[in-house]
Amino acid sequence: MNILIVEDHEDTRDVLERFLSRKGFDVTIADSVENGLTLLRTKQFGAIVSDIMLPDGTGYGLMSEARRQGVDALAIALTAYGYPAEVNEPKLTGFDHHLRKPIDCNKLVAILETARTSDAQP
């Protein structure tokens, strides 16, 4: 599964890239909304893992534009902030899952593995 990670914090981005690559995922990274959208126009991804607060906008803006362009990838938000329960409503945010920082990497992998397994089945 191809995964796009959109994260402006370099250490977090590098750790996620290395960790997910070791778990067998093909990982591409971006550090901003603009870079993420550019990559989404040039390559198909099975999942998008995005920080909410980015230097040039928000992960919500990224996902709103991605969904408007027809991107149907699994979307996972990463955030250090607490949000109301409605934040887990994909139709409102564009994200299928929200994970709080510090990230539980095993939970992230479980979500991605479930999606990878379901994509592989006819």
Backbone as JSON, one array per atom type, in Angstrom:
{
  "sequence": "MNILIVEDHEDTRDVLERFLSRKGFDVTIADSVENGLTLLRTKQFGAIVSDIMLPDGTGYGLMSEARRQGVDALAIALTAYGYPAEVNEPKLTGFDHHLRKPIDCNKLVAILETARTSDAQP",
  "N": [[0.84, -1.18, 0.0], [0.55, 2.17, -0.86], [1.47, 5.02, 0.93], [0.85, 8.33, 1.85], [2.49, 10.62, 3.79], [1.85, 13.52, 5.49], [3.41, 15.84, 7.15], [4.8, 18.37, 9.09], [6.72, 18.47, 11.07], [9.94, 17.56, 11.27], [11.34, 15.43, 12.66], [9.22, 13.76, 13.55], [8.07, 13.11, 11.08], [10.23, 11.72, 9.87], [10.53, 9.52, 11.61], [8.02, 8.24, 11.34], [8.12, 7.63, 8.6], [10.33, 5.83, 8.45], [9.45, 3.8, 10.24], [6.98, 2.89, 9.12], [7.87, 2.1, 6.61], [9.51, -0.06, 7.3], [7.51, -1.77, 8.05], [6.57, -2.64, 5.69], [5.24, -0.88, 3.99], [4.89, 1.38, 1.23], [6.2, 4.46, 1.32], [5.65, 7.92, 0.98], [6.66, 11.26, 1.48], [5.53, 14.51, 2.61], [5.79, 17.96, 3.48], [3.94, 19.95, 3.8], [0.67, 21.4, 3.13], [0.45, 22.25, 0.46], [2.56, 20.79, -0.82], [1.65, 18.2, -0.28], [-0.81, 18.15, -1.72], [0.16, 18.46, -4.31], [1.57, 16.05, -4.63], [-0.59, 14.28, -4.42], [-1.87, 14.79, -6.8], [-0.18, 13.63, -8.61], [0.34, 10.99, -8.03], [-1.12, 7.9, -7.01], [-2.52, 7.05, -3.89], [-3.02, 4.71, -1.25], [-3.5, 5.38, 1.32], [-3.62, 8.28, 3.42], [-1.78, 9.94, 5.76], [-1.98, 12.47, 7.9], [-0.83, 15.35, 9.6], [-2.67, 17.71, 11.55], [-2.21, 20.48, 12.04], [-0.48, 22.43, 9.92], [2.17, 24.21, 8.2], [1.16, 25.82, 6.12], [-1.57, 25.7, 6.23], [-4.28, 23.51, 7.1], [-4.69, 20.03, 7.98], [-7.32, 19.38, 7.6], [-8.09, 21.13, 5.57], [-6.44, 20.15, 3.55], [-7.53, 17.54, 3.24], [-10.14, 18.18, 2.53], [-9.81, 19.4, 0.03], [-8.55, 17.27, -1.3], [-10.6, 15.31, -1.26], [-12.5, 16.7, -2.75], [-11.28, 16.61, -5.19], [-11.64, 14.0, -5.8], [-10.13, 12.04, -4.52], [-9.95, 8.96, -2.99], [-8.74, 7.77, -0.8], [-7.88, 6.03, 2.25], [-7.96, 7.99, 5.15], [-6.06, 9.35, 7.73], [-5.88, 11.28, 10.54], [-3.46, 13.09, 12.41], [-2.95, 14.46, 15.54], [-2.17, 16.79, 18.11], [-4.04, 17.91, 19.59], [-7.12, 17.92, 21.43], [-10.38, 17.05, 20.36], [-13.94, 17.48, 19.78], [-16.37, 14.76, 19.81], [-17.53, 14.67, 17.27], [-15.52, 14.99, 15.46], [-14.66, 12.6, 14.51], [-16.33, 11.96, 12.47], [-16.37, 11.1, 9.25], [-17.64, 12.38, 7.07], [-17.76, 15.0, 7.84], [-15.12, 15.85, 8.26], [-13.4, 14.67, 6.42], [-11.54, 12.87, 7.17], [-10.97, 9.46, 8.07], [-10.1, 8.39, 10.43], [-8.89, 9.57, 13.59], [-5.95, 10.15, 15.32], [-4.36, 10.69, 18.38], [-1.48, 12.59, 19.28], [1.16, 11.82, 21.57], [1.79, 9.46, 19.03], [0.31, 6.27, 18.85], [1.95, 3.88, 17.52], [1.47, 1.2, 16.96], [-1.32, 1.1, 16.85], [-1.77, 2.74, 14.65], [-0.54, 1.19, 12.61], [-2.2, -1.07, 12.77], [-4.64, -0.04, 11.82], [-3.87, 0.64, 9.19], [-3.06, -1.89, 8.25], [-5.48, -3.3, 8.34], [-6.88, -1.93, 6.34], [-5.2, -2.47, 4.15], [-5.45, -5.24, 3.96], [-8.21, -5.51, 3.41], [-8.31, -4.22, 0.96], [-6.92, -6.01, -0.61], [-8.57, -8.16, -0.87], [-10.99, -9.72, -3.01]],
  "CA": [[0.0, 0.0, 0.0], [1.24, 3.46, -0.91], [1.01, 5.93, 1.98], [1.36, 9.69, 1.85], [2.57, 11.23, 5.12], [1.96, 14.98, 5.43], [3.81, 16.21, 8.51], [5.83, 19.4, 9.01], [7.76, 18.24, 12.08], [10.88, 16.68, 10.59], [11.61, 14.21, 13.42], [8.02, 12.91, 13.49], [7.97, 12.65, 9.7], [11.27, 10.72, 9.63], [10.22, 8.32, 12.39], [6.89, 7.58, 10.69], [8.57, 7.08, 7.32], [11.15, 4.63, 8.7], [8.64, 2.77, 10.89], [6.02, 2.31, 8.18], [8.64, 1.4, 5.56], [9.9, -1.37, 7.87], [6.31, -2.62, 8.12], [6.24, -3.07, 4.34], [4.47, 0.11, 3.25], [5.6, 2.3, 0.35], [5.92, 5.74, 1.97], [6.05, 9.18, 0.36], [6.46, 12.29, 2.5], [5.35, 15.92, 2.27], [5.89, 18.78, 4.69], [2.96, 21.04, 3.76], [-0.56, 21.14, 2.37], [0.77, 22.43, -0.96], [3.34, 19.64, -1.29], [0.77, 17.04, -0.23], [-1.75, 18.2, -2.84], [0.94, 18.21, -5.53], [1.8, 14.6, -4.71], [-1.87, 13.61, -4.66], [-2.21, 14.95, -8.22], [0.76, 12.91, -9.46], [0.48, 9.59, -7.63], [-2.28, 7.36, -6.28], [-2.18, 6.55, -2.57], [-4.04, 3.93, -0.57], [-3.77, 6.03, 2.61], [-3.01, 9.57, 3.71], [-1.6, 10.17, 7.19], [-1.67, 13.89, 7.91], [-0.93, 16.23, 10.76], [-3.74, 18.7, 11.39], [-1.64, 21.83, 11.96], [0.62, 22.48, 8.96], [2.61, 25.61, 8.08], [0.41, 26.57, 5.13], [-3.0, 25.37, 6.33], [-4.6, 22.41, 8.01], [-4.99, 18.73, 7.4], [-8.72, 19.4, 7.17], [-8.09, 21.77, 4.26], [-5.84, 19.17, 2.65], [-8.48, 16.46, 2.94], [-11.28, 18.75, 1.83], [-9.42, 19.54, -1.38], [-8.32, 15.92, -1.84], [-11.91, 14.69, -1.49], [-13.12, 17.45, -3.85], [-10.62, 16.14, -6.42], [-11.98, 12.59, -6.0], [-9.23, 11.11, -3.85], [-10.75, 8.06, -2.15], [-7.81, 7.04, 0.06], [-8.07, 6.02, 3.7], [-7.34, 9.2, 5.68], [-5.82, 9.3, 9.17], [-5.39, 12.56, 11.08], [-2.6, 13.07, 13.59], [-3.11, 15.74, 16.2], [-1.83, 16.93, 19.53], [-5.18, 18.61, 20.19], [-8.35, 17.17, 21.65], [-11.51, 17.57, 19.6], [-15.2, 16.85, 20.14], [-16.62, 13.46, 19.2], [-17.92, 14.82, 15.86], [-14.32, 15.0, 14.63], [-14.52, 11.27, 13.94], [-17.32, 11.82, 11.41], [-15.66, 11.33, 8.0], [-18.33, 13.32, 6.18], [-17.5, 16.36, 8.31], [-13.7, 16.21, 8.27], [-12.63, 14.04, 5.35], [-10.68, 11.83, 7.77], [-11.64, 8.25, 8.55], [-9.63, 8.13, 11.8], [-8.08, 10.59, 14.25], [-5.05, 9.62, 16.34], [-3.72, 11.74, 19.19], [-0.04, 12.52, 19.54], [2.09, 11.0, 20.82], [1.12, 8.45, 18.22], [0.43, 4.85, 19.15], [2.33, 3.34, 16.21], [0.81, -0.09, 16.75], [-2.69, 1.38, 16.44], [-1.67, 3.24, 13.27], [-0.27, 0.04, 11.74], [-3.4, -1.91, 12.75], [-5.6, 0.59, 10.91], [-3.35, 0.49, 7.83], [-3.1, -3.32, 7.88], [-6.88, -3.64, 8.05], [-7.2, -1.38, 5.02], [-4.42, -3.19, 3.15], [-6.06, -6.57, 3.84], [-9.51, -5.39, 2.75], [-8.05, -3.86, -0.44], [-6.39, -7.17, -1.3], [-9.64, -9.14, -1.07], [-11.84, -9.41, -4.19]],
  "C": [[0.89, 1.24, 0.0], [0.62, 4.4, 0.12], [1.66, 7.29, 1.79], [1.33, 10.2, 3.29], [2.76, 12.73, 4.91], [2.18, 15.46, 6.87], [4.95, 17.22, 8.42], [6.95, 19.21, 10.03], [8.7, 17.17, 11.56], [11.14, 15.37, 11.34], [10.43, 13.24, 13.37], [7.88, 12.3, 12.11], [8.98, 11.53, 9.43], [10.99, 9.41, 10.36], [9.07, 7.55, 11.74], [7.32, 6.93, 9.38], [9.38, 5.8, 7.54], [10.31, 3.49, 9.26], [7.7, 2.09, 9.89], [6.72, 1.6, 7.02], [9.07, 0.02, 6.04], [8.73, -2.33, 7.98], [5.82, -3.0, 6.72], [5.39, -2.11, 3.53], [5.4, 0.95, 2.38], [5.23, 3.71, 0.8], [6.49, 6.91, 1.16], [5.76, 10.27, 1.39], [6.28, 13.67, 1.88], [5.37, 16.7, 3.57], [4.88, 19.92, 4.75], [1.72, 20.6, 3.0], [-0.25, 21.2, 0.88], [1.53, 21.24, -1.52], [2.5, 18.37, -1.29], [-0.19, 17.0, -1.41], [-1.04, 17.95, -4.17], [1.18, 16.71, -5.7], [0.51, 13.84, -4.99], [-2.32, 13.74, -6.12], [-1.33, 14.09, -9.13], [0.87, 11.42, -9.15], [-0.76, 9.15, -6.87], [-1.79, 6.76, -4.97], [-3.35, 5.76, -2.0], [-4.42, 4.56, 0.76], [-3.02, 7.36, 2.68], [-2.97, 9.69, 5.23], [-1.14, 11.61, 7.32], [-1.8, 14.51, 9.29], [-2.08, 17.21, 10.5], [-3.16, 20.1, 11.21], [-0.39, 21.8, 11.08], [0.97, 23.94, 8.7], [1.78, 26.45, 7.11], [-1.08, 26.25, 5.13], [-3.21, 24.24, 7.32], [-4.79, 21.11, 7.23], [-6.44, 18.65, 6.93], [-8.85, 20.05, 5.8], [-7.52, 20.84, 3.2], [-6.85, 18.12, 2.25], [-9.71, 16.98, 2.21], [-10.99, 18.88, 0.34], [-9.18, 18.18, -2.02], [-9.64, 15.24, -2.17], [-12.63, 15.38, -2.65], [-12.55, 16.98, -5.19], [-10.86, 14.65, -6.67], [-11.04, 11.59, -5.38], [-10.03, 10.28, -2.85], [-9.85, 7.22, -1.23], [-8.28, 7.04, 1.51], [-7.33, 7.23, 4.25], [-7.27, 9.14, 7.2], [-5.21, 10.61, 9.61], [-4.52, 12.3, 12.3], [-2.69, 14.43, 14.24], [-2.68, 15.69, 17.66], [-2.98, 17.55, 20.3], [-6.35, 17.67, 20.4], [-9.49, 17.84, 20.9], [-12.78, 16.89, 20.07], [-15.42, 15.56, 19.35], [-16.95, 13.57, 17.71], [-16.71, 14.78, 14.93], [-14.11, 13.65, 13.97], [-15.54, 10.98, 12.84], [-16.67, 12.12, 10.07], [-16.33, 12.34, 7.08], [-18.09, 14.77, 6.58], [-16.05, 16.77, 8.11], [-12.91, 15.69, 7.08], [-11.72, 12.94, 5.85], [-11.52, 10.66, 8.25], [-11.29, 7.94, 10.0], [-8.85, 9.35, 12.29], [-7.26, 9.92, 15.34], [-4.39, 10.78, 17.05], [-2.23, 11.49, 19.29], [0.18, 12.52, 21.04], [1.37, 9.8, 20.2], [1.38, 7.05, 18.76], [0.7, 4.16, 17.81], [1.68, 1.99, 15.93], [-0.64, 0.1, 16.31], [-2.71, 1.88, 14.99], [-1.46, 2.08, 12.31], [-1.5, -0.87, 11.66], [-4.45, -1.35, 11.79], [-5.15, 0.39, 9.46], [-3.38, -0.96, 7.36], [-4.51, -3.77, 7.56], [-7.28, -3.15, 6.67], [-6.47, -2.14, 3.93], [-5.02, -4.57, 2.9], [-7.38, -6.48, 3.1], [-9.35, -4.99, 1.29], [-7.59, -5.06, -1.24], [-7.46, -8.21, -1.59], [-10.51, -8.72, -2.24], [-13.17, -8.83, -3.79]]
}
